[in-house]
Amino acid sequence: MMTDDLFKALADPTRRRIFERLAEGGRTASALREGMAISQPAMSQHLAVLRKAGLLREARKGRFVEYQVEPEGLARIAEWLARYRAYWPERIDALKTLLREMDQ
């Protein structure tokens, strides 16, 4: 999956909330909808986008489908962040230096 698909999927606040709820543990679509003002068709569409982006997987349990976070999707997020994490210490040190100079 493309990283763009991953971030497009998470750009929507409702999908982020669904993903966060899934990160707490696997749930059915009905359980995910609890406390959310969202229709069943809308939930299905959001789950399809998350699945296409590689962020969740399905496990059939009898007549129900339980959705879970896909670890591979989380790994792709972590890999993307790791590329930029190396820049922060240097940037923060430069900012500290600049602030010290401004205080003098």
Protein Blocks (a to p, Z undefined) as FASTA:
>chain_A
ZZklmmmmmmpmklmmmmmmmmnoccdfklmmgopacdfklmmmmmmmmmmnopaccdde
hjbccddddfklmmmmmmmmmmmmmmmmmmmmmmmmmmmmmmZZ
